[in-house]
C-alpha cells in the first residue's frame, strides 16, 4: 500500500528531482577515469552522462509540501553526504574525495537507468524509505552492498 503522502507528493518530487539533475548536469564536472571505471563496475550504462557537483550542503526542496514531507521523514538533512538525481550527483564538499561515498551514489544511477523515468524510480525508492525505512529498503541496501564490494 502506497502512503498517501507519496501519492500526493510524487509529481512535485519528480519535478524537483528533474530540476536538480538539470542543475548538476549544467554546473557539475564529468567523472574522473577512476570514477568512470567504478561506475562501470557498479553497472552504470552511460558513465559519460554522469556529473558530480560539489556543494556546501545538499539542497532541500523549497516547495512547502515537499519541505514539510522532507522534515517529517528526514529524507535530506544537513548531514546528508551525497544524493543522486538521475545522472546528477551532489557530493558535500567536505566529502568530495570520499571514494566509497561516490561509488555508493554511482550505484543509485543504475536504478534510474533501469526504471526509465524519474517518477517510476522515485515511487519505489520513496515507498521503501517510508514503509521499510531508510537505509533498509532494497534499493538502498543495493548501494551499500555494491559500494563495499568495489571499495572493500
Secondary structure, DSSP 4 states (H G I P E B T S, - for coil): ---HHHHHHHHHHHHHHHHHHHHHHHH-EEPPHHHHHHHHHTT-S-GGG-EEEEESS-----SHHHHHHHHHHTSS-TT--EEEETTEEEEEGGGTT-HHHHHHHHHHHHHHHHH-SHHHHHHHHHHHIIIIITTTSHHHHHHHHHHHHHH-
